[in-house]
Amino acid sequence: MLPGRRRLGPEGPQVRFNTTAGEILVEVYPDKAPKTVENFLQYVRDKHYDGTIFHRVIDRFMVQGGGMDRNMVEKKTRAPVVHEGRAAFDQGLRNQVGTLAMARTSDPNSATAQFFINVNNNAFLDPQGNNPGYTVFGKVVGGMDVVNKIKGVQTGTAGMHGDVPLAPIVITSATIVP
């Protein structure tokens, strides 16, 4: 258990990521991004994240995980979740330091299991004009020191992938906090 664990209101479900770099506790907001949160929690229940790595790490931007194994092979996912970026943004969720958002391709409705944690205030990822942005659905409430450790690791390339940590940072387990 993380020392000083605190719940932020309104209280949302919490997920504990045990990683080879330490423990990260996130709180998710089903009242602001219900489909995204349910999608994420189902992947947690299915143990999808167990054994995945943080496969894309860019200091002063974000750390991304939840989709690749140690060999940079993408895990099979369910159908994409409907994009809720604008609705979450309208309810106050922003791509700010410590927030959790869904990774996706250029198609706003392509997010499946991969997520990222912002390590900078990334307003350019928020919905603006015709830009749908990225759906923020939670926040780190414990273990930001671990996230900061991850963002500073040395990275390189692995096949066609860039910004990959040279020493894998594995999510050993992801569990919903009772």
C-alpha positions as CSV (number, residue, x, y, z in Angstrom):
1,M,0.0,0.0,0.0
2,L,1.3,3.4,-0.9
3,P,2.0,5.7,2.1
4,G,-0.3,8.8,2.2
5,R,-2.9,7.3,-0.1
6,R,-5.8,9.7,-0.3
7,R,-9.0,9.7,-2.2
8,L,-9.9,12.7,-4.3
9,G,-13.6,13.6,-4.5
10,P,-15.8,12.7,-6.1
11,E,-14.4,9.3,-5.2
12,G,-13.9,7.1,-8.2
13,P,-12.6,3.5,-8.5
14,Q,-8.9,3.1,-8.0
15,V,-6.5,0.9,-9.8
16,R,-3.1,-0.2,-8.4
17,F,-0.4,-0.8,-11.0
18,N,2.5,-2.8,-9.6
19,T,5.5,-2.3,-11.9
20,T,9.1,-3.2,-11.9
21,A,9.8,0.6,-11.2
22,G,7.4,0.7,-8.2
23,E,3.7,1.1,-7.5
24,I,1.3,3.6,-9.2
25,L,-2.2,4.3,-7.9
26,V,-4.7,5.9,-10.2
27,E,-8.3,7.1,-9.7
28,V,-10.7,7.0,-12.6
29,Y,-13.8,9.1,-13.1
30,P,-16.8,7.2,-14.4
31,D,-19.0,10.2,-13.9
32,K,-17.0,12.2,-16.5
33,A,-16.0,9.5,-19.0
34,P,-18.2,6.4,-18.3
35,K,-17.6,4.3,-21.4
36,T,-13.8,4.9,-21.3
37,V,-13.6,4.1,-17.6
38,E,-15.7,0.9,-18.0
39,N,-13.5,-0.1,-20.9
40,F,-10.3,0.5,-18.8
41,L,-11.7,-1.4,-15.8
42,Q,-12.7,-4.3,-17.9
43,Y,-9.2,-4.6,-19.2
44,V,-8.0,-4.5,-15.5
45,R,-10.5,-7.3,-14.6
46,D,-9.4,-9.4,-17.6
47,K,-5.7,-9.1,-16.4
48,H,-4.9,-7.6,-19.8
49,Y,-2.3,-5.2,-18.4
50,D,-0.4,-7.9,-16.4
51,G,2.9,-8.4,-18.2
52,T,2.6,-5.4,-20.5
53,I,5.3,-2.7,-20.5
54,F,5.6,1.0,-20.6
55,H,6.6,0.9,-24.3
56,R,6.7,4.6,-25.1
57,V,8.4,7.1,-22.8
58,I,9.0,10.7,-23.6
59,D,10.3,12.9,-20.9
60,R,8.5,16.3,-20.6
61,F,5.5,14.7,-22.5
62,M,4.1,11.3,-21.3
63,V,4.6,7.6,-20.5
64,Q,2.5,5.1,-22.4
65,G,1.7,1.5,-21.7
66,G,-0.9,-1.2,-21.6
67,G,-0.6,-2.7,-25.0
68,M,2.8,-4.4,-25.7
69,D,4.6,-7.3,-24.1
70,R,8.3,-7.4,-23.4
71,N,8.9,-8.4,-27.0
72,M,7.0,-5.4,-28.3
73,V,4.2,-7.6,-29.5
74,E,0.8,-5.9,-29.2
75,K,-1.7,-7.8,-27.2
76,K,-5.1,-8.6,-28.7
77,T,-7.8,-6.1,-27.7
78,R,-11.6,-5.7,-27.8
79,A,-13.3,-3.3,-30.2
80,P,-12.4,0.4,-29.7
81,V,-14.3,2.5,-27.2
82,V,-16.3,5.5,-28.3
83,H,-14.3,8.8,-27.9
84,E,-15.4,10.9,-24.9
85,G,-12.7,13.5,-25.0
86,R,-14.9,16.5,-25.4
87,A,-17.4,15.4,-22.8
88,A,-14.6,14.8,-20.3
89,F,-13.0,18.1,-21.1
90,D,-16.3,19.9,-20.7
91,Q,-16.4,18.4,-17.2
92,G,-13.0,19.8,-16.3
93,L,-10.6,17.0,-17.2
94,R,-7.5,18.2,-18.9
95,N,-4.3,16.7,-20.2
96,Q,-2.3,18.0,-17.2
97,V,0.6,16.5,-15.2
98,G,-0.5,13.2,-13.6
99,T,-3.7,12.7,-15.6
100,L,-4.5,9.4,-17.3
101,A,-5.7,9.4,-20.9
102,M,-6.5,6.9,-23.6
103,A,-3.9,6.4,-26.4
104,R,-5.3,6.1,-29.9
105,T,-4.4,6.5,-33.6
106,S,-5.4,9.5,-35.7
107,D,-9.0,8.1,-35.5
108,P,-10.6,9.5,-32.4
109,N,-12.7,6.3,-32.0
110,S,-9.7,3.9,-32.1
111,A,-8.7,3.7,-28.4
112,T,-8.7,0.2,-27.0
113,A,-6.4,-0.7,-24.1
114,Q,-3.4,1.6,-24.3
115,F,-3.2,4.5,-22.0
116,F,-0.8,7.3,-21.1
117,I,0.1,9.3,-18.1
118,N,0.9,13.0,-18.8
119,V,4.2,14.1,-17.3
120,N,3.7,17.7,-18.6
121,N,0.7,20.0,-19.0
122,N,-0.2,19.0,-22.6
123,A,-3.0,21.4,-23.5
124,F,-2.5,20.6,-27.2
125,L,-3.9,17.2,-26.5
126,D,-7.2,18.7,-25.2
127,P,-10.2,19.1,-27.5
128,Q,-9.9,22.4,-29.4
129,G,-12.0,23.4,-32.4
130,N,-12.1,20.5,-34.8
131,N,-9.4,18.6,-32.9
132,P,-11.2,15.9,-30.8
133,G,-8.3,15.6,-28.4
134,Y,-7.5,12.7,-26.2
135,T,-9.9,11.4,-23.5
136,V,-8.7,12.1,-20.0
137,F,-10.4,9.7,-17.6
138,G,-8.3,9.6,-14.4
139,K,-5.4,10.8,-12.4
140,V,-2.4,9.5,-10.5
141,V,-3.2,9.7,-6.8
142,G,-0.2,7.9,-5.5
143,G,3.2,7.0,-7.0
144,M,3.9,10.0,-9.1
145,D,7.5,9.6,-8.0
146,V,7.5,6.3,-9.8
147,V,6.0,7.9,-12.9
148,N,8.8,10.5,-12.7
149,K,11.3,7.8,-12.4
150,I,9.9,6.1,-15.5
151,K,9.8,9.3,-17.6
152,G,13.6,9.7,-17.0
153,V,14.7,6.3,-18.2
154,Q,17.0,5.9,-21.2
155,T,15.1,5.0,-24.4
156,G,16.0,3.8,-27.9
157,T,14.4,2.0,-30.7
158,A,12.9,-1.5,-30.9
159,G,12.1,-2.5,-34.4
160,M,9.8,0.2,-35.8
161,H,9.1,1.6,-32.4
162,G,10.9,4.6,-30.9
163,D,11.1,6.0,-27.4
164,V,11.2,2.5,-26.0
165,P,12.9,2.1,-22.5
166,L,16.1,0.2,-23.0
167,A,15.4,-1.7,-19.7
168,P,11.8,-2.9,-19.8
169,I,9.4,-1.4,-17.3
170,V,6.9,-4.1,-16.7
171,I,3.4,-3.8,-15.3
172,T,3.5,-7.0,-13.2
173,S,-0.2,-6.5,-12.1
174,A,-3.1,-4.1,-12.3
175,T,-5.9,-4.5,-9.8
176,I,-8.9,-2.6,-8.7
177,V,-8.5,-1.4,-5.2
178,P,-11.3,-2.8,-3.0
